[in-house]
Amino acid sequence: MFAYRRQRLTLISVKQLAKLLGPDCPQDTLCAVAVLASWNPVCTKLEHYQLEAAQWELQQEAAGSGESSSSNSMQQSDAARIQLYKVDGSESRDLQQQYGFRTVPMFLMFYRGKLVSAGNSIRTKDEFKEAAFAALAAGRRKEFLPDGAINTKGDFAVLDTITHDMSLSGY
């Protein structure tokens, strides 16, 4: 029997994201934000075939489905600490200016309201999960990206260059 192995992403506005990352942000939880655009075929394919599958797998891991072992219990606990949200890339000019990016898809990962990881080269569910678990660990170690310096630790292999003063105002 075929099982539905995807879970729709929660769409939030930039305003809702700001509130989510505010003073009442969840503790010991990674808020992974996928900035996507419906007009971009890479984003559409990534959302429908990879990120929804990653969301489903994280929920299954958090619920304890599958094998139970001591090594899985840590990942199971961490899987429950990852929340994946989608922001519409066409709405996020302010977000683009705030974090210094100009392309979609873009992944921003926050821990306790602070940016711990940013990149645009994730293309599979496994790459997303690996990046999310690594960002959660970095957040727990308090390894945050400095404000306005997204390009110091991000993976921007798809881009020629990105700097803090770039914006989409001219596009």
Sequence and secondary structure as in RCSB ss.txt:
>XXXX:A:sequence
MFAYRRQRLTLISVKQLAKLLGPDCPQDTLCAVAVLASWNPVCTKLEHYQLEAAQWELQQEAAGSGESSSSNSMQ
QSDAARIQLYKVDGSESRDLQQQYGFRTVPMFLMFYRGKLVSAGNSIRTKDEFKEAAFAALAAGRRKEFLPDGAI
NTKGDFAVLDTITHDMSLSGY
>XXXX:A:secstr
         EE  HHHHHHHTSTT  TT EEEEEEE TT HHHHHIIIIIIHHHHHHHHHHHHT S   HHHHHH
HHHHTTEEEEEEETTT HHHHHHHT   SSEEEEEETTEEEEEES   SHHHHHHHHHHHHHHHHTT    TT G
GGT B TTSS   TT  STT 
